[in-house]
């Protein structure tokens, strides 16, 4: 399929046809400065009809290997014995493995694998992918579905494409018109309003030795504040993040504060760091783009946090199409509280017997570095789960155009809210024989997606030393 880029000659109807939506509204792009993303009410009415409320195809695929979406997992399953505050129990632990993909049989499945997955299967004989029955469990609160319908008719790209206007709470473009709208659907997908998490990162050596990096990550997503009606009320700030590292001892007490802006060209991301060694708070403008990510040991970039974040201005974006791929899904097993980190973290890659892969439809988008722009990654190919707009897989290429790294996000549905979330993820660098595993919560307190105790007054440079305690 021909790639559709953010260029003036593309039209709304052409992109929708490429995405399988086949809607013609008789409007042509005259460049990003005149993009109007709102769709007519007759088109928005498809949400909840032949499309899910999020904008995915409600029907399954032709051979039934991908089922129809019937509402997702919107409440704790009966008989599971789950109570809010516990780690999520696996509703599908009795599902058998349908088949296993290895380096020996990857050719039989290559059309449903990402380039990053193929690289891992080809590089490591111990790497495998256990494939299970596909279950479309992703679900969101009804109020979010209502806002998505509203967003479809009011959301627009900012004139330069580096921000959005109008929409709030959830993905701004459930029926998208351009590649950049799909990027923003990921960046602004509904993830709850106030979130408190204690997470563990690790970067094992080739031999599997690692030191856990433990941090309290407290997030207020202002964009998803239920009292906000329009983007313009947010003063260009969408997310507030505090990362307080508590272990190992050499890093304990360091604090990172980020105020994420909606339009980083209009107003750049604001960031600060507190070091207990100097006992000083410093501005940190380098927490962006391809600078090293916090607590990643240089194995990931700042804009790879949450698979991708930040200003999209250094790339030209295109849509490759919609494809059926094996992606991590319903990853309850690897998120279980019965696991020690040693059970998960192994040499060269995590314990693949703990991971579940399913066949799902993904939007595949591509970012190619603009002429004259600088970034470690010259090309990024991303697969977005159609049911959540969350990026599930990414293949990352170096300046020579060679595959360098890849990412996976381990999706679950937090069925008591409900919420399409995750229990961690991984960045692979097979050339170095290393990987970053991030966001584990197995032996920590369960993530609180309703952390009403978080107060915006705490997200200031002046509070960082007090938060550190050192």
Secondary structure, DSSP 8 states (H G I E B T S, - for coil): ---EESSTT-BHHHHHHHTT-----S-B---GGG------HHHHTTBTTTB-TTSSB-S--TTSSS---SS---S--TTS---TTS----TTTT----EEE-TTTHHHHGGGS-HHHHHHHHH-TT--EEE----------HHHHHHHHHHHHH-EE-TTSSSEES--SS-S-SS-SSHHHHHHHHHTS---SEEEEEEEEEEE-TT-----EEEEEEEEEGGG-TT--SGGGGTTEEEEEEEEEEESTTTTT-EEEEEEES-TTTS--EEEEEETTTTEEEE-TTSSTTSB-TTSTTSSBGGGTTSS-S--TTEEEEEEEEEEEEEE-S-TGGG-TT--HHHH--SSS--GGG--EEEEEEEEEEEEE-TT---S-SEEEEEEETTT--EEEEEEE-TTS-EEEEEEEEEEEETTTTEEEEEEEEEEETTTTEEEEEEE-TTS---BTT-TT--GGGSSGGGHHHHHT-
